[in-house]
Amino acid sequence: MDESQDVQRKILHIDMDAFYASVEQRDDPALRGKPLAVGGGGRRGVVAAASYEARRFGVRSAMPGAAARRRCPELLFVKPRFEVYRAVSAELHAIFRRYSDTVEPLSLDEAYLDVTDDLACIGSATVTAQRIRDAIRQELQLTASAGVSYNKFLAKIASDQNKPDGQFVVRPGDAAEFVAGLPARRFFGVGPKTAERMARLGIHTGADLRRCDLAFLQEHFGKSAAYLYGACRGEDHRPVRAHRERKSIGAERTYSEDLRGDTALREALEEIIELVWARVHKHGAQGRTLTLKMRFGDFRQLTRARSTALPINRREVLASLAMEILEGLMPISQGVRLLGLTLSRLETPECEVSAPAAIAEPAVVQGTLDF
């Protein structure tokens, strides 16, 4: 599609439901209907994914396995099978490509599709989303949720509305009311700290955000101001891009009490390794540079990086290299309040969600296609 044409786009956001856990439950009937975590359940393990049965107990991804088991004593743990998830993802994306030539994968189990050109000649974005979900159910024996709208921001928010196994449509005429009622924390980039700052300013919903002028948002939210100003008006002019390069994948943790001693640091790094490796596989990536970040109790920070001749494509390689970097810094006499690990120089391009640097003026709509 010619991006210069001012045609109202039809965008889908398709998101698999509890992907890793659902694949495990599909492949092992004994696990169906039971609270399940993919990952390590031991003292140093981390939850990579949780079934909806487990989520009812507050079990979430990135949670330490021991904490997850405390919340749900009946929780079952299975080891991740990343090669299986990647194979299922390839089948999933083959289904996507039947309906659009413009697919922007966000991870193994999530993607934007621009269906404005109506490759399958269906005539409706809503019906297209339903057809895709039907194909996923029939061919993969899995479920997916979908959001349908005229831009990426609204489509992604919509895909969460009726999870699991549902879809939601935000039509142009409904967008203002829909966004006005959104909690502020559901806007991209609004984490717990930003949400707290917004609450202190009296900003709780999209409607509250819309009452703020751009200067006010710039004063309080800096680079995010333009994005927030547009998003609360239902504006997002980012195109769906079939290929966008992701530069790095990582994870870090800040500890309520400083880590002290080599053993505590090794155990903490094991947890982060598990989390990073799960994310690496989720994005189908490989990288050549691994960076360890450490912040001490006095807020001094240091980083150490190692690069490899070949891409890091196995957990054992990543874990060994991470531990080598840590061992090279020991002994560490100070308390450590933050530990992080990042894989960069990635060689498998995957896209990532990011807030646009600025919101362009709305395009003039010349024709409205059926939603």
C-alpha positions as CSV (number, residue, x, y, z in Angstrom):
1,M,0.0,0.0,0.0
2,D,1.2,3.5,-0.8
3,E,1.8,5.2,2.5
4,S,1.3,8.6,0.8
5,Q,-2.3,7.9,0.3
6,D,-4.6,9.2,3.0
7,V,-6.6,6.0,3.3
8,Q,-7.9,5.0,6.7
9,R,-6.0,1.9,7.7
10,K,-7.4,-1.3,9.1
11,I,-5.0,-2.8,11.7
12,L,-5.1,-6.0,13.6
13,H,-3.2,-6.9,16.7
14,I,-3.2,-10.7,17.2
15,D,-1.9,-12.0,20.5
16,M,-1.8,-15.7,21.5
17,D,-3.3,-16.6,24.9
18,A,-0.7,-17.7,27.4
19,F,1.4,-19.1,24.5
20,Y,4.1,-21.2,26.2
21,A,1.7,-22.6,28.8
22,S,-1.0,-23.2,26.2
23,V,1.3,-25.2,24.0
24,E,2.3,-27.4,27.0
25,Q,-1.4,-28.0,27.9
26,R,-2.2,-28.8,24.3
27,D,0.6,-31.3,24.0
28,D,-0.1,-33.0,27.4
29,P,-3.8,-33.5,28.2
30,A,-2.9,-34.2,31.9
31,L,-2.0,-30.5,32.2
32,R,-5.2,-29.1,30.9
33,G,-7.3,-27.1,33.3
34,K,-4.6,-27.0,35.9
35,P,-2.4,-24.1,37.2
36,L,0.8,-24.4,35.2
37,A,4.0,-22.5,35.0
38,V,6.7,-22.8,32.3
39,G,10.1,-22.4,33.9
40,G,12.0,-23.3,37.0
41,G,10.2,-24.0,40.2
42,G,13.3,-24.3,42.4
43,R,14.8,-21.7,44.6
44,R,16.6,-20.0,41.7
45,G,14.0,-20.7,39.0
46,V,11.9,-18.0,37.3
47,V,8.4,-18.3,35.7
48,A,8.7,-17.8,31.9
49,A,4.9,-18.1,31.4
50,A,1.8,-19.0,33.4
51,S,-1.5,-20.5,32.4
52,Y,-4.7,-18.6,33.0
53,E,-5.5,-21.1,35.8
54,A,-2.2,-20.0,37.5
55,R,-2.8,-16.3,36.9
56,R,-5.9,-16.5,39.0
57,F,-3.6,-17.0,42.0
58,G,-1.4,-14.0,41.0
59,V,1.3,-16.1,39.3
60,R,3.0,-14.0,36.6
61,S,5.9,-14.2,34.2
62,A,9.3,-13.1,35.6
63,M,8.2,-14.1,39.1
64,P,10.7,-16.2,41.1
65,G,9.5,-19.8,41.1
66,A,9.6,-20.1,44.9
67,A,7.3,-17.0,45.2
68,A,4.9,-18.5,42.5
69,R,4.7,-21.7,44.5
70,R,3.8,-19.8,47.7
71,R,1.0,-18.1,45.9
72,C,-0.3,-21.4,44.4
73,P,0.9,-24.5,46.2
74,E,-0.7,-26.8,43.6
75,L,1.2,-25.1,40.8
76,L,2.8,-27.5,38.3
77,F,6.1,-26.6,36.7
78,V,7.3,-27.8,33.3
79,K,10.6,-27.0,31.6
80,P,10.4,-24.7,28.6
81,R,10.7,-26.3,25.1
82,F,11.8,-23.3,23.1
83,E,12.3,-25.3,19.9
84,V,8.7,-26.4,20.0
85,Y,7.5,-22.8,20.6
86,R,9.5,-21.6,17.6
87,A,8.1,-24.3,15.4
88,V,4.5,-23.4,16.4
89,S,5.3,-19.7,15.9
90,A,6.4,-20.4,12.3
91,E,3.0,-22.0,11.7
92,L,1.3,-19.1,13.3
93,H,3.0,-16.5,11.1
94,A,2.3,-18.6,8.0
95,I,-1.4,-18.2,8.9
96,F,-0.9,-14.4,9.2
97,R,0.6,-14.2,5.8
98,R,-2.5,-15.6,4.2
99,Y,-4.3,-12.5,5.1
100,S,-1.7,-9.7,4.9
101,D,1.6,-9.0,3.2
102,T,2.4,-6.5,5.9
103,V,3.0,-8.4,9.2
104,E,5.0,-6.9,12.0
105,P,6.0,-9.6,14.5
106,L,6.5,-8.4,18.0
107,S,7.5,-11.8,19.3
108,L,6.9,-15.5,18.6
109,D,3.3,-15.1,19.6
110,E,2.2,-11.6,18.8
111,A,2.0,-9.4,15.7
112,Y,0.4,-6.5,14.0
113,L,-1.2,-7.0,10.6
114,D,-2.2,-4.2,8.2
115,V,-5.2,-5.7,6.3
116,T,-6.2,-2.4,4.6
117,D,-5.4,-4.0,1.2
118,D,-7.7,-7.0,2.1
119,L,-5.4,-9.6,0.6
120,A,-8.0,-12.4,1.2
121,C,-10.9,-10.3,-0.3
122,I,-13.0,-10.6,2.9
123,G,-14.2,-7.0,3.0
124,S,-14.1,-6.6,6.8
125,A,-11.3,-6.3,9.2
126,T,-13.5,-7.8,12.0
127,V,-14.3,-10.9,9.9
128,T,-10.6,-11.1,8.9
129,A,-9.6,-11.2,12.6
130,Q,-12.2,-13.9,13.3
131,R,-11.0,-16.0,10.3
132,I,-7.4,-15.8,11.6
133,R,-8.5,-16.8,15.1
134,D,-10.6,-19.7,13.6
135,A,-7.6,-20.9,11.6
136,I,-5.4,-20.8,14.7
137,R,-7.9,-22.8,16.7
138,Q,-8.4,-25.4,13.9
139,E,-4.9,-25.8,12.7
140,L,-2.8,-25.3,15.9
141,Q,-5.4,-26.2,18.6
142,L,-4.6,-23.0,20.4
143,T,-6.5,-19.7,21.0
144,A,-5.7,-16.1,20.2
145,S,-7.2,-12.8,21.0
146,A,-7.5,-9.9,18.5
147,G,-7.8,-6.2,18.5
148,V,-9.2,-4.4,15.4
149,S,-8.9,-0.7,14.8
150,Y,-7.4,2.0,12.5
151,N,-4.0,2.4,14.2
152,K,-1.5,0.3,16.2
153,F,-2.1,1.9,19.6
154,L,-5.8,1.2,19.6
155,A,-5.5,-2.3,18.0
156,K,-3.1,-3.4,20.7
157,I,-5.2,-2.0,23.6
158,A,-8.3,-3.6,22.0
159,S,-6.7,-7.1,21.9
160,D,-6.5,-7.1,25.7
161,Q,-10.2,-6.2,26.2
162,N,-11.7,-9.7,25.8
163,K,-8.8,-12.0,26.6
164,P,-8.6,-14.9,26.5
165,D,-10.0,-16.2,23.2
166,G,-11.9,-13.0,22.2
167,Q,-11.7,-9.9,20.1
168,F,-12.7,-6.3,20.3
169,V,-13.2,-3.6,17.7
170,V,-12.5,0.1,18.1
171,R,-14.1,1.9,15.2
172,P,-13.2,5.5,14.3
173,G,-16.5,6.9,15.7
174,D,-16.0,5.1,19.0
175,A,-12.4,5.9,19.6
176,A,-12.8,9.1,21.6
177,E,-15.1,7.5,24.1
178,F,-13.0,4.3,24.3
179,V,-9.7,6.1,25.0
180,A,-11.4,8.5,27.4
181,G,-12.3,5.6,29.7
182,L,-8.9,3.9,29.6
183,P,-6.9,3.8,32.8
184,A,-3.8,5.9,32.4
185,R,-1.6,2.9,33.2
186,R,-2.7,1.2,30.0
187,F,-1.0,3.7,27.8
188,F,2.4,2.5,26.4
189,G,5.3,3.4,28.6
190,V,3.2,4.2,31.7
191,G,4.7,2.0,34.4
192,P,3.9,2.0,38.1
193,K,6.1,5.0,38.8
194,T,4.7,7.1,36.0
195,A,1.2,6.0,37.0
196,E,1.9,7.2,40.5
197,R,3.2,10.5,39.2
198,M,0.1,10.9,37.0
199,A,-2.2,10.2,40.0
200,R,-0.5,12.9,42.0
201,L,-1.3,15.3,39.1
202,G,-4.9,14.2,39.0
203,I,-4.5,12.1,35.8
204,H,-6.3,8.7,36.2
205,T,-7.8,8.2,32.7
206,G,-7.5,9.0,29.1
207,A,-10.0,11.8,29.6
208,D,-7.8,13.3,32.3
209,L,-4.8,13.2,29.9
210,R,-6.8,14.8,27.1
211,R,-7.5,17.8,29.4
212,C,-3.7,18.5,29.6
213,D,-2.1,20.6,27.0
214,L,1.2,19.7,25.3
215,A,3.3,22.1,27.4
216,F,2.0,20.6,30.6
217,L,2.8,17.1,29.4
218,Q,6.3,18.1,28.3
219,E,7.0,19.7,31.7
220,H,6.0,16.5,33.6
221,F,6.7,13.7,31.1
222,G,9.4,14.9,28.9
223,K,10.0,12.8,25.7
224,S,6.7,10.9,26.2
225,A,4.6,14.0,26.0
226,A,4.0,14.0,22.3
227,Y,3.0,10.4,22.4
228,L,0.7,10.8,25.3
229,Y,-0.9,13.9,23.7
230,G,-1.7,12.0,20.5
231,A,-2.6,8.7,22.1
232,C,-5.2,10.2,24.4
233,R,-6.9,11.6,21.2
234,G,-6.8,8.2,19.5
235,E,-3.9,9.2,17.2
236,D,-1.0,7.0,16.3
237,H,0.4,7.3,12.7
238,R,3.1,4.6,13.0
239,P,2.8,2.3,10.0
240,V,2.9,-1.5,10.4
241,R,6.4,-2.4,9.4
242,A,7.3,-5.9,8.2
243,H,10.9,-5.6,9.4
244,R,12.2,-3.6,12.3
245,E,15.4,-4.3,14.0
246,R,15.5,-5.0,17.7
247,K,18.8,-3.8,19.1
248,S,18.9,-5.7,22.4
249,I,17.1,-7.9,24.8
250,G,17.7,-7.9,28.6
251,A,16.4,-7.9,32.1
252,E,17.4,-6.4,35.4
253,R,16.3,-6.5,39.0
254,T,16.4,-4.0,41.8
255,Y,16.6,-5.6,45.2
256,S,14.8,-4.3,48.3
257,E,17.9,-5.3,50.3
258,D,21.4,-5.1,48.9
259,L,22.9,-8.4,47.8
260,R,26.0,-9.3,49.7
261,G,28.5,-12.1,49.1
262,D,29.5,-14.1,46.0
263,T,26.9,-16.8,46.6
264,A,24.0,-14.4,46.7
265,L,25.2,-12.7,43.5
266,R,25.6,-16.0,41.6
267,E,22.1,-17.1,42.6
268,A,20.6,-13.7,41.7
269,L,22.3,-13.8,38.3
270,E,20.9,-17.3,37.7
271,E,17.4,-15.9,38.0
272,I,18.2,-13.1,35.5
273,I,19.8,-15.6,33.1
274,E,16.5,-17.6,33.0
275,L,14.5,-14.5,32.4
276,V,16.7,-13.2,29.7
277,W,16.9,-16.5,27.9
278,A,13.1,-16.8,27.9
279,R,12.9,-13.3,26.3
280,V,15.6,-14.2,23.8
281,H,13.6,-17.2,22.6
282,K,10.3,-15.3,22.7
283,H,11.8,-12.8,20.2
284,G,13.5,-15.5,18.2
285,A,16.8,-13.7,18.5
286,Q,20.6,-14.5,18.7
287,G,23.3,-12.0,19.8
288,R,27.0,-11.6,20.0
289,T,27.5,-9.3,22.9
290,L,26.5,-9.9,26.5
291,T,26.6,-7.1,29.0
292,L,26.4,-7.3,32.8
293,K,25.2,-4.3,34.7
294,M,25.7,-3.8,38.5
295,R,24.6,-0.9,40.7
296,F,25.9,-0.7,44.2
297,G,24.2,0.5,47.3
298,D,25.8,4.0,46.9
299,F,24.3,4.1,43.4
300,R,27.7,3.8,41.6
301,Q,27.3,1.7,38.5
302,L,29.6,-0.5,36.4
303,T,29.1,-2.5,33.3
304,R,31.2,-5.3,31.8
305,A,30.7,-6.8,28.3
306,R,32.0,-9.8,26.4
307,S,31.6,-10.5,22.7
308,T,31.6,-13.8,20.9
309,A,32.7,-14.7,17.4
310,L,29.5,-16.8,16.9
311,P,26.0,-15.8,17.9
312,I,24.9,-17.0,21.3
313,N,22.2,-19.5,20.5
314,R,22.1,-21.7,23.5
315,R,21.2,-21.1,27.1
316,E,24.4,-22.8,28.4
317,V,26.6,-20.5,26.4
318,L,24.8,-17.4,27.6
319,A,24.8,-18.7,31.2
320,S,28.5,-19.6,31.1
321,L,29.5,-16.2,29.6
322,A,27.4,-14.3,32.2
323,M,29.0,-16.2,35.0
324,E,32.5,-15.6,33.6
325,I,31.8,-11.8,33.6
326,L,30.6,-11.9,37.2
327,E,33.5,-14.1,38.4
328,G,35.9,-11.6,36.9
329,L,34.5,-8.9,39.2
330,M,34.7,-10.9,42.4
331,P,35.2,-10.6,45.2
332,I,32.7,-7.7,45.6
333,S,32.8,-6.1,49.0
334,Q,30.0,-3.6,48.5
335,G,26.3,-4.4,48.6
336,V,24.6,-4.6,45.2
337,R,21.2,-3.1,44.7
338,L,20.6,-3.8,41.0
339,L,21.8,-6.6,38.7
340,G,21.1,-6.7,35.0
341,L,22.0,-8.7,31.9
342,T,21.6,-7.6,28.2
343,L,22.2,-9.5,24.9
344,S,23.0,-7.2,22.0
345,R,24.3,-7.2,18.4
346,L,21.3,-9.3,17.6
347,E,21.2,-11.1,14.2
348,T,17.6,-12.1,13.9
349,P,15.6,-8.9,13.2
350,E,12.5,-8.7,15.3
351,C,10.4,-5.7,16.0
352,E,9.6,-4.1,19.3
353,V,6.8,-1.8,20.6
354,S,8.0,1.7,21.2
355,A,6.2,5.0,21.6
356,P,6.6,7.2,18.6
357,A,9.0,10.1,19.0
358,A,6.3,12.5,17.9
359,I,2.7,12.4,16.8
360,A,2.1,13.7,13.3
361,E,-1.0,15.7,12.3
362,P,-3.9,13.4,11.5
363,A,-4.3,12.3,7.9
364,V,-7.3,13.4,6.0
365,V,-9.5,10.4,5.5
366,Q,-10.6,10.0,1.9
367,G,-12.5,6.8,2.2
368,T,-13.6,4.5,5.1
369,L,-13.2,0.8,4.6
370,D,-15.4,-1.6,6.4
371,F,-14.4,-2.6,9.9
